[in-house]
Amino acid sequence: MPTEPDLVMPMMEAIRLWSGVAVPNAAARHGLVDHAALIAELEALRGSMQFEEEPSGFEAALRDCRESRA
């Protein structure tokens, strides 16, 4: 069996403390292993992501809708 990241056991304990629920099965525990990899991938992107200069399409649509009703 592959070694789990060090983050898995503390995450299981945090879930138990916050929600009173233990990790129910092996699939849930495997999900925590995947979560640790996701955190590592996001940390690797730190500093490379920037906010868009233009508003998002959703924000523009809301603004256009508001302006057309006025």
C-alpha positions as CSV (number, residue, x, y, z in Angstrom):
1,M,0.0,0.0,0.0
2,P,1.4,3.4,-1.0
3,T,2.4,5.8,1.8
4,E,-0.2,8.5,2.6
5,P,0.8,12.2,2.7
6,D,1.4,13.5,6.3
7,L,-1.7,15.7,5.8
8,V,-4.2,12.8,5.8
9,M,-4.3,11.9,9.5
10,P,-4.6,15.5,10.7
11,M,-7.4,16.1,8.2
12,M,-9.2,13.1,9.4
13,E,-8.9,14.4,13.0
14,A,-10.0,17.9,12.0
15,I,-13.1,16.4,10.2
16,R,-13.9,14.4,13.3
17,L,-13.5,17.4,15.7
18,W,-15.5,19.8,13.5
19,S,-18.3,17.6,12.4
20,G,-18.3,14.6,14.8
21,V,-18.0,12.4,11.8
22,A,-15.3,9.9,11.2
23,V,-14.0,9.1,7.7
24,P,-16.5,6.4,6.7
25,N,-14.6,4.2,4.4
26,A,-11.4,3.6,2.3
27,A,-12.8,5.7,-0.6
28,A,-13.3,8.7,1.7
29,R,-9.7,8.3,3.0
30,H,-8.4,8.1,-0.6
31,G,-10.2,11.3,-1.3
32,L,-8.2,13.0,1.4
33,V,-5.0,11.7,-0.3
34,D,-6.3,13.3,-3.5
35,H,-7.0,16.5,-1.6
36,A,-3.4,16.7,-0.4
37,A,-2.2,16.5,-4.0
38,L,-4.7,19.3,-5.0
39,I,-3.3,21.5,-2.3
40,A,0.2,20.9,-3.6
41,E,-0.8,21.8,-7.1
42,L,-2.5,25.0,-6.0
43,E,0.6,26.0,-4.0
44,A,2.7,25.5,-7.1
45,L,0.5,28.1,-8.9
46,R,0.9,30.7,-6.1
47,G,1.9,34.0,-7.6
48,S,1.2,33.0,-11.2
49,M,-2.6,33.7,-11.1
50,Q,-3.9,37.3,-11.5
51,F,-7.3,38.9,-11.4
52,E,-8.8,39.7,-14.7
53,E,-8.6,43.4,-15.7
54,E,-12.1,43.1,-17.4
55,P,-15.1,42.1,-15.3
56,S,-16.2,38.6,-15.7
57,G,-19.0,37.8,-18.2
58,F,-21.5,37.2,-15.3
59,E,-20.8,40.6,-13.8
60,A,-21.1,42.3,-17.2
61,A,-24.4,40.5,-17.8
62,L,-25.7,41.7,-14.4
63,R,-24.6,45.3,-15.2
64,D,-26.2,45.2,-18.6
65,C,-29.5,43.8,-17.2
66,R,-29.5,46.5,-14.5
67,E,-28.8,49.3,-17.1
68,S,-31.6,48.0,-19.5
69,R,-34.2,48.2,-16.7
70,A,-33.2,51.7,-15.7
